[in-house]
Amino acid sequence: MVSTTNSWWRTDAMVWGAHGWSIELRGDELAEIRYDGRMLLRAVRAAVRDRGWLTVPVRVLSTDAESEALTLQLRHEGLGARIDSTLRVHALAGELTISWEALNAEVFHTCRTGLVVLHPASDAGRPVDVGHADGSVERSAFPRSIRPHQPIMDIRALRVDDLFEVEFAGDVFEMEDQRNWTDASFKTYSRPLGLPYPYLLDAGERVEQSLTLRLLGSAAEAAESDSALPEVVTLSEGGVFPEVGVEASTSPDPVPPSDAGAFRVVELNLTTPNWSAALDRAAADRVPLDVRLVTDGEERTLLDAVRALADVAEHPGVARLTAFDAAEHVSDAGTVAALRAALSAAGLSVPVLAGARSHFTELNREQARIARDVDGVVVNTTPLFHTLDTEQLLEAVAMQRLVAEQSVAIADGLPVHIGPVSLRPRFNNVATTAEPAPTRADLSEGYGAEFTGASDARQTAPELGAWVIASAAALAVSGVASVSWFETWGPRGLKSTAGRTAAAEAVDALIALRGGQLLTGASPDGLIWAIGSRTDTGDTVLVANLDRVARRVMVPGVGELSIDAGEWVRVSTGDRSAAR
């Protein structure tokens, strides 16, 4: 599958406003809902998910902007669905109503069909009064740490910090912490997950939902800082600079060998017939292997895989080994015990890791089940799980910082290995039906993400180089031992028949920092990021600008820099020179 997003920045966004309210219209999404310049909601959209939680494509058929109203005619069509709807905004002084009226044309099994409200991640820690369906009110707060499960349930209304309230109609809503998937938001959605899903929408059935925002106090923004001053990123030592790796290509043959990265992540699904061919191709890259085994518990196949690893243990070498349960996607105690038994039977000794192969969500939720008598913890993340907007891709970086810090806390002293980070999910961990899989023992069809994942046109974007540097700066915190990104070759890779990508250049720059002391620091705004390495000969620092405009940034000990939009620079403390 290939994304229909063909450019880095959206060019069709428009801003509508009335009575002090403003909304940025991004396709079908009502984004950055503000009053007097202050963001109250990150976004509102009508979401339709199929029986496997896949997003049904949506088209905006028409847009009608009036002085006090904004109306979108939508059609969700595909994956067995056809739903025509009207998304309407009506503004009054101090009140904004968003309603959705939908008519389903075909019998359709869905996991979710309704309005979704995104609250900004900056709400973390803010108090909120929750109005429940029975009329009771409960005092709560948006969580500061990433909450594994729903932080707020049974929602009819939310009164946020005595600033504004949101009243919901048409269903009972609940909230999840989308920072688990590196979305910069808390999501309030309907049909509670405690009810059965997927559920049936009959042909001719209507869905009607609405939400109303009401101001309770002043929503004026705090005074902005002087934009003439450079942003400051302060770096400090954070232990040894993490190893930088790349995933083996999952594309069909032919795939050329690659020396990209200090190690090669290769995931071998032992329930498929070509896992052995995938191992052989990854080993041909002649760099140490970070092996991930996906097992259904069949002992003989697991032993065969471990014996195959013994053949490459000396060269190129197996740096570490993780086994995941094929159904649960985590390394529970039974899976790790079976792996250790296979290692013992094969006479092979390698570091054994445990963790989650899909998202940080599973590491966060399944902490009690994931084995702890291991040599490290593995976790993965992808920025474009819920939505494909470039805005989400950029906002995810700051959330990656939270994910890295919380993963280190969960690991409790064990080294953390993050990746392979990919733009789009490598598989659907919430699929309710079997995903496609190879049928041949060779790699003529590819394997893994070639069947179960998705590619994205931004993989070749020049701005992705700056994104990789920023991602590294976010993920490389003290306690993280390695980070990996993308595949070596193909539509999800650092290189293809079209040539090397900007992401490949960024990965090379990060690899060049190995061996030194990590220099790490937080971003002042989520758009300016820096990461460095300190050796006896000086410091080397990489600084990235994810903004739409050129930015000035001060890195103490390095100096002041001017960085173009979507670019990154490298600075060494010997000559103060900056070069792409």
N, C-alpha and C positions, 0 to 999 in steps of 0.2 A: 504494500500500500504506500502511496506517495501523497504527501500533503499537497493541498491546493494553495497553500500559502507560498507565494513565489518571491516575495521581497521581505527584507528585514523589517522595515517600518510600514505600518498601515498608512495608506494614503487616502482612504475613504471616510475617515472620522470627521464628524461635525459636532459642534457644540450648540445645544439648544438651552434657552433659559427663559424664566418668567418669575416675577415677584421675588427676586433674590435667589431663586433656585437655578442651578445649572447642571446639565447632564452632557457628558461626552458620548455621542452615539457611535459605537464601534460595531458596525454590522448589525447583528441582532441584539447586541449587549448594550444595556443602559449603564454606562461606566462613570465612575467618579461623580457620584451624586453629591452635590455641594450646596450649602447655603451660605451666602456672603463669603464665598471663597473657602470655607472649611468643609473638608470631606466628611460626610456623615456615613455614607455607604460606599463600599468599593465598587459594587455593581449589582444589577438585577438582570436576570434573563429567564426566559422560558426554556426549560430543559426537558428533553425527551430521551430516555435511555431504553434500549431494547432489552430482551430477556437475559442477555449476557453483559449488561451494563455498558454496552457500546453506545456512543452518542449518535443519534439519528441526525443526518445532515439537515441544515436549515437554510432556507433562502428568504431574503427580505423582498417581498413582492412589490411593496410600495411604502413610501414614507410621506407623511403629511404633517408638516410643522405649522402650528397656528400660534397665536399670541399667548394662549394659556394652555394649549394642549399639543401633544405629540402622539401620533398614531402610526404604528407599524403593522402592516399586513404580512404575516409569516406563513411559510409552509415547511413543515418538517416532513421529509419524504426519504424513504430508503430503509433498509433493514427490516422490511415488512410493514412499515408505518406510512401513513399519509394523514397528516393532521394539519388543517388550515386554522389559523387563529388570528386574533387581533390583540396586540399589546398596546395599551393606551396609558398615557401619562396626562394627568390633569393637575395644574398648579393653582394654588390660592396663596394668599398672604399667610405664611406660617404653616402651610399644610400642602402635602404632595401625595397624590394617590396614583398607584400603578396597578392596573387591572389586566387580567389575561382571560380571554374567552376563546376556547378551542373546541373544534368539532372534529371528532375522529371518524375517518372514512372507511377504514378496514379493521377487521378483527385483529387485535394486536396485543401481544404479551409484552408488558413493560415492567421494568424495575422502578422507574420514576418518570412521571409526567406531571410537571407543575412548575411553579415559580421557584427560583433559587435566589437567595439574597446573600451577598458576600459583604462581610464586615471587615474593615481594614485590619491588618495584623498589628497596627499601632494601637488598637484597642486593648491589647494584652494588659491585664491588671485593672482595667476600668471597671467600676461597679455597675451592676445592672440589676434592675428589678424585673422579675419574670412573672408575667401574668399567665396562669394556667387555665386549662379548659374548664375546670370546675369553678372558676372565679377567684381562686386564692392567688396570693402574690408572695413570691419568695425572693429574698435578697441573695444575689449571687455576684459573680464577676467573670470577666473573660480571663481564662487561665494565662499565667505567665509562661510556664514551661509547656511544652507540647503535650497535650492531653491525649492518651492513647484512644480513649473512647469518648462518646458524646459528653461535652461538659454541661450542656443544658438540654433538658427534655421537656416535652409537653408544653409547647409554647403557643400562646395566643397573642401575647404582646411582650415587647421588650422596652423597658425604660432605661436608657443608657446615660449613666452619670448625671441624671437630672438635667440633661441637655436636650434630649429629644426622645420620642417614643416611636416604636413601629408596631402597628396593630395589624394582625394577619387575619384573613378570612378565607373560607373555602376548604380548609383542612386543618388538622393539628400539625404543627411544625416542631422540629427539633434541630439541634446544632451539632456540627462536628468541627474539629480543629484541622483545617486543611493544611496547616503547616507541616503535618505528617508527610504530605506529598510535595513539600516545598512551595505550595501556593501561599501567597502573602495574604491570607484571609481566614476568617471563621465563616463557615457556611451554614445558613439557616435554610432548611429545605422541608418539603412535605413528602408525605406518606412516611410515617415512622418506620424505621428499619425493624422494629419488633413485630411488625405485621408481615404476613407471608409475601414473598416475591419470588419470581415475577408474578404479576397479577394481570387480569384480563381487562382490556378496554374493548367493549363491543362496538361494532360499526354503528354510527349514529350517536354514540355517547358523547356528551359534552363535559368539559372540565372548565370550571370557573373559579378563579382565585384572585385575591387582591391583597395589597398591603397599603397602609396609610402612614406616612411620616408626619409627625406633629412636633413643632418646636416647643420647648419648655423653657428655654433660657437663651441667652446670647450665644450665637454660633460664630461670632467674629473670630477670625484666625489671629493667632499671636503674631506679633510683628516679625517680619522676615529678617534674616541676617543680611548683612551688607554683601551683595553679590560681587562687589568689586574686590573682596578679599578672597584669597585662595582657600580652598578646603584643606584641612590638615589631616593626614593619616600618620599616626604614630606607631612605629613598629618596635617590637621587643623580641628578645630571643625566646624560642619555644621548643628547644630540643633539636634533635637531628632533623635535617630537611627530609621530608617523606620521599619514599621511592615513587617514581612516576611510571605507570604502565599503560598498556593499550590492549584491548580485547582482540583476539583472533577473529579474522573475517569469517562471517557466516554465509558469504555469498557463494553462488555456484562456481565450480571450477570453470576456467582456470583462474587461480588467485596467485599472484607472485609472492615470493618470500619477502619478509619485511624485518628490518632491524629496529623498528620504531619502539621506543619505550625500554625501560630497564627490565621489564618482565612482561609476560604474555598471559592475560586472562583467557582461559578456554573453558567454556561450560559444556559438559558432555551429558546429554540426556540419555541415560542408560535404557530408557524404554523405547528408543528409536534404533533403527538398524545401522546407522552410519556413524555412531559415536567413535568407533575406532579410527575411521578415516579422518574425522575431525581432529582427533588427537595427533595423528601422524602429520597432518598439515600444519598444525600449530607448532609441533616440535621441530619442523623444518625451518622455522624462523630462527632457531638456534639461540634463543634467549630463555632464561629460566621461566618455568610455567607456574602460574597460579591457577590450580585446577579446581573447578567446581563440578561436582557430580550430582546429578538429579536422579534419584533412585526411588523405585516403588517398593523396595524392601526385598527384592529377589536376590537371595544371597549369592547364587552362582554368578550372576551377571556382575554384581558388585566385586566379587573376587576376581573375575576376569579383567575388569577395569583396573583394579589395583595392580594386578600382575603386568598389565600393559604399561602402567606407569613405571614399574620397576625397570622396564627396558629403556626408559629415557631418564632414569633417576640420576645417572652420572652426567649425561650430556643430552640435552641442554640443562637438565636438572629440574627438580620439582621443588619450588620454593615453599609451597604450602598447599594444603588440600582441605576442601570443605565438601560436605555432603548435605544435600537438602532433600527433604521428603517431597516427592513429586506432587502430592495433593495439597500439602499445607505450606510448602515453599519456605520452610524453616528447618533448622538443624536441631531437632528435638533429641532428647537423651537416647532414645532407642536407635535413631539414625546414626548418631555419633558412635554408639557402642558397636553397631554393625560395621561401621567403617573401621574402627580400631581392630575388630576381630579379623577383617579382611587384610588389613595391614600386617597383623601378626602372622597370619597364614602365609602371606607372600614374602615375609622376611624383609619388609620395607619400613623404614623409619623416616617420617617427614612430619613437619609441624601440622597439627590438625586444628582447623578453625571451626567456628560455629556462628550462625547468624541468620540473616534473611536475604533471599535472592531477589525479591521484588522491590520493596520500598522500605524506608525507615518505619513506616506504619506498622509493618509486621514485627520488626525488632522491638518497637515500643509496646505493642499489644501483647506479644508472646514472650515477654521476658522470663516468665516463670517456667516456660516449656523449653527454652533454648538452653542447651548444655553449657555449663560453666567450667568443666574440667578440661579446658582446651588451651591452645596457645595464642589465641587471638579471636577477635570478633569481626565479622564481615557484614557490611550493610550496603545497600544500593539506593540510588535516587535518580529520578528523571524529572525534568522541569515541566514537561508538557503532558501530564496525565489527564487533567480535567479539561484543559482548553489549549488551543494552539496559538493564541495571540503572542506576538513578540513581547508585548508588555508583561505577560506572564513569564516568559523566558527570562526577562531581565529581573523582575521582582523575585524570582526564585533564588537568585544568588544570595541575597541577605538571609533567606530562609535556610539555605544550605549551611550557613554559619551556625544557626541554631541546631540543625540536625547533627552537624559534626560535634558540637559541644555536648549535646545530650547523648549522642552515641558513646562518647568518651566516658560520660558519667555512668551510663548503663554498663559499659565494659568493666568499670571498677578496677582499673589498673592493667587490664589486658590491652595489647596494642590493637588499634582499630584499622581496618582496611576498607576503604570506601571505593565503590565502583563495581563494574564499569559504568560510568555515567553516560547516558545516551539522551539525545534530544527527546525522543519518543519512547514509550515503553517497549521493552524487548519481548514481552509477552503479557497476556491479560491474566493477572493473578486472581481476578474475580469472575472469570468466565464460568458460566453455568452449563456449558456444553463443551465437548472435547475440541481442542484447538487443532488446526491442521498440522501435519507432521510428515517428515520424509518417508518415502516408501522404499528407497533404494539403499544399498550398502555403501555406495560411493557418494561423492559430493557434487554430482552433476546437477542436482537440484538445490544444493546448499543445505543448510541445517539451521536449527535454532531460530534466531530472529528473522531469518529469511522467510520463514513460514509464519511465525507468531508475532513478529514485530512490525514496525512501520518506519519508513524513511521520511526525511523532511528536506525540502529544497534549501533550507537555510544551512544545511550541512556544508555547503560550498560557499556560503556568504563570507565576504572579507571581514565583517564584523564579528564572526564567530571566534576569531583569534583573540580579540579583546575579552570576549565572554569566557573563554577557557582560562585566561590569566585571572580574571575576576573570580571564576569558580574555584580555581586553585587557592587564591587568597582567602576565600571564604571557608573552604574545607580543610585547609592545612592548619589545624590548631594543635596545640601540644597534646600528645596521646594518639594522633593519627600517624600510622606507620607507612601507609601507602595510599595513593589515589590513582585511579585509572579512568580514562575517557575513550569512548568511541571504539571503532574497529580499525584494523590496519588498512582495509581495502573495501571498496564498493560504495553503495549509496549511503551507508551508515559509517563510512570510514574516513581516515585522514588522507586517503589517496584513492584515485580511481582512474579510469581511462582519460578523464579530463585533466588529470595532473594532481599536484599536491594542493592541499587546501590551506587556508589561513590558520585553521585549527592545528594543522601539522606543524607549522612554524612555531606556534605558541607552545605546543607540547615539547618540541625540541629545546626551546628556551628554558622551560621548566626542568627538563632533564639535565641541562647544563649546570643547574644549581645544586645538584646532588653532592653529598659529601660535606656540606657546610652546616652551620647552625641556622635553623629556620628563623626568619624574621617575619613576624606575623602581627596583624593589627586589624581592628574593626574599621569598617567603612563609615564615613560621617553621614552618608545619605543613601547607601545602597547602590550608588552608581559609580563612585570612585573607589578603586580597590588597589592594594599594593601587597606584594609578597617579595621576600628577599632571602638571600643566603649570605652568611658571614664566614669568611675564612681568614687565615693569617694574612692574606694579601689585600683584604678589604671587603667591602660589601658590594653585592650586586642586587639591584632591586628592579622588579618589573611592576609597572604601574599601568592600570587600564581605566579607560573612560567609557562607560556604557551609555552615556547620555546622548541626546540628539544634537547637542551643541558642544563646541570646544570648551574645555574646562581648565582652570588653573588649580594646581594642587601643590601643597607644601608637605614634603616628607622630611621631618627633622633628621639631620645628619646627612641628608642627600641634597636637599635644596628645593627650589621652586621650579615647577615644570608646567608647560602648557601642552595639553594633549587634545588632538582633534577628536571629534565625535566618532565613536566606534573604533578607536585606535588604542594601541598600547605602546609603551616605550620601555627600553632597558637602560638603566643608569648604573655605572660603576663608580665607586668612590675614589678612583684614582684620577680619572680625567674628567669627570662630571659630564661626559658626552652621553647623548641620548640617540638611540638608533632603533628603528623598527627591525 
